[in-house]
Amino acid sequence: MSNFVSIGGILFLPVLAAAIYAFAAAVMPGFGKRRIFPTCAQESAITVLKPLCGAEPRLIENLASFCVQTHRHFELIFSVASPSDPAIAVVRRLQAAYPERDIRLVIDPRVHGRNLKVSNLINAAQHARHDLIVLADSDIFVAPDYLRAVTAPLADPTVGVVTCLYRAAPVGGLWPRIGALFVNEWFAPSVRVAHGGGSREYGFGATLALSRRTLEAIGGFHALKDCLADDYYLADHARRLGLRTVLSPMLVGTDVTEPGIAELWQRETRWLRTIRSINRAGFAFLFVTFSFPWMLAGMACALTSEPAPLSLPLFVTSCAGMAARVLLHARESRPLRSFWRDLSLVPLRDSLLALEWLAAVFGSTVVWRGARMPVEGHAVRQTARPMSTGR
């Protein structure tokens, strides 16, 4: 019994915390509702910057979704660093398929810092003609009213950056399905919980919309050339100017294409090390988000030990947390038939995430698009004076 009290006492608090988190993630209001956009969201001209590197699966479908926007006036600037990049052929196909669109391709090999994506953006931004700028990663798929939705909040002079959450779709077999669960049942719910708790400390590469004036005030993309988490720091620099970050109700789509566990492990540990680099305390408390390992440990401890004062509370809490985790899975299962298809993957998904978190504690570099970048010491802190909110 004394051993149970010791083990049960150690387990009870993290199991309780994980159960509370799972319930909050399952019931927290989501995003994705449409809004009526102000007239300026339709009239202000927009530059869309899309840095590209390689011919990804579904690249042409994803890029084409930006060509069918209902917004009246926008340009698309695709940029690559190499004249032999296979993404060039995809852009040429888009130019032929949508001759009415202002689609330009920038091929520029100049490197401006350790972050090659930002170097690509620096080269592309020199060709931007409009005062509203939207950045989006190459694997993002959007609805036709996307540009109107993400630029509408910029009519408020207190808004610096608008960003979007995203929903993942697997492209392939087992490991892409597990990777999609990482986005849909861990990353997105954690953002919803943080947002519901009042946090606005985020910025996602799925979408970053801002004005040229804000971009220039933070020092342009050059301020991010050595940043690993360039999307986060773009929004963070704007917040340091006294401007707000807004999470748009617009959800965008993204693809998970990693064919095996090695590729998936590398991608997800890179994400987790990136979180570690920008928010050590937040990274440390991620342990409460690994629901199934905690609930299974709590139930096993309660069922395999002699009755003790904490046995019933530990068992009930573990069961409640397990039910909340299944509820979260049901909420994020689209189409609904995927609930049963992927239910057996949830314990594996949560356990793999826990192992990746432990691995992310260590390591000083990450690999992104074949380039190795340092995790620490990459962020350039800026001490800018707050901007006037008058525009």
Secondary structure, 3 states (H helix, E strand, C coil): CHHHHHHHHHHHHHHHHHHHHHHHHHHCCCCCCCCCCCCHHHHCCEEEEEECCCCCCCHHHHHHCCCCCCCCCEEEEEEECCCCCCHHHHHHHHHHHCCCCEEEEEECCCCCCCCHHHHHHHHHHCCCCCCEEEECCCCEECCCCHHHHHHHHHHCCCEEEEECCEEEEECCCHHHHHHHHHHHHHHHHHHHHHHHCCCCCCCECCEEEEEHHHHHHCCCHHHHCCCCCHHHHHHHHHHHCCCEEEECCCCEEEEECCCCHHHHHHHHHHHHHHHHHHCHHHHHHHHHHCHHHHHHHHHHHHHHCCCCCCHHHHHHHHHHHHHHHHHHHHHHCCCCCHHHHHHCCHHHHHHHHHHHHHHHCCCCEEEECCEEEECCCCCCCCCCCCCCCCC
